Amino acid sequence: MDLERRLELIMRPPTEEVLTPEELRQLLETEEHPIAYDGFEPSGLAHIPFALLRAIKLKDMLEAGCRFKILLADWHAFVNNKMGGDLSKIRKVGEYFIEVWKASGIDLNRVEIVWASDLASNKEYWASVLSVMRNTTLKRLLRCLPIMGRAEGELQEAAQIIYPSMQVADIFTLGASICQLGLDQRRANILARELGPKLGYWKPVAVHHHMLMGLEGPKVPRGLEDNDSLDVQISSKMSKSIPESSIYVHDDLTTIRSKILRAYTPPKQVEGNPLLEYCKYIIFPLKGRLVVDRPSKYGGRVEYGEYSELEADYVGGRLHPLDLKNAVAEELYGLLAPIRRWFEENRAAKSLYEFVSRLEVTR
């Protein structure tokens, strides 16, 4: 595959930021199969950003020739008090995550799954964590707390201060040349880029993807980023811990319809419209079209082959919010069908789902 195609795959949506495009080009010129990684705290039931959006970008990275490592961040979840800080429960949720990836069509033969607890069993890992802490300031680490979903003033326990240093150490312990995570993780990646050469490592390329908005629409910025637009996007992301604002992979059609009918969908408006986001970042990349079935008196059936056509009709008032809602509900239900079927037909996966569904999700 030629260089330009590899660059296109890595940089196309849902990618929103690359630090830096020039460094990515240079890396791909010198490495045929660079290591890329993403990390996940086992923290509850899977939703559409986790199962669908993540799968889209992961497949792009694999097609571009990257060796991809997925970090199941069990120790990070423990530090962040997920699942009440119960490591045995956290581990079970991680096993459930693996089943979701299988059900999403991710070829796990082409992906290496690494548990953070295995990394942490190596004393060199902790030497790296401490080196990061020795070479940055307390203020800088506090500014990295948004990677945990927390603003600077939301630090709950002293152990959480070590989290950003662990995430930076993860990158170098995994040998990752590319950090391919959500925009909410950019501060840790920027810290890694600054400290890598100083600590005798390298300067990783950061590839950040869009954060899918929750059904409630834009939220009040929480001070997670200096850039107002970026702060709103991160503050408004769909969260597994807020059921009414999330679409889970296990939701049936009635549940999906009910949630979407209540979703924030401002008429003729693109910005801050979660349903248009789902079309742009999930439905069109996976299906290549959106079909809207409506009575003939309201315009009849229409099929959009490009997202730009859908957006133009919506902004122009030719597509009503209710018709958009009905179409998005049907498409998401269909896209999630293979995942639901996997958990219905696979006994081990079903058992893990039932276990996770009984857990109390802690923020």
Secondary structure, 3 states (H helix, E strand, C coil): CCHHHHHHHHHCCCEEEEECHHHHHHHHHHCCCCEEEEEECCCCCCEHHHHHHHHHHHHHHHHCCCEEEEEECHHHHHHCCHHHHCHHHHHHHHHHHHHHHHHCCCCCCCEEEEEHHHHCCCHHHHHHHHHHHHCCCHHHHHHCHHHHCCCHHHCCCHHHHHHHHHHHHHHHHCCCCEEEEEHHHHHHHHHHHHHCHHHCCCCCEEEEECCCECCCCCCCCCCCCCCHHHHHHHHCECCCCCHHHCCECCCCHHHHHHHHHCCCCCCCCCCCCHHHHHHHHHHHHHHCCEEECCCHHHCCCEEECCHHHHHHHHHCCCCCHHHHHHHHHHHHHHHHHHHHHHHHHCHHHHHHHHHHHCCCCCC
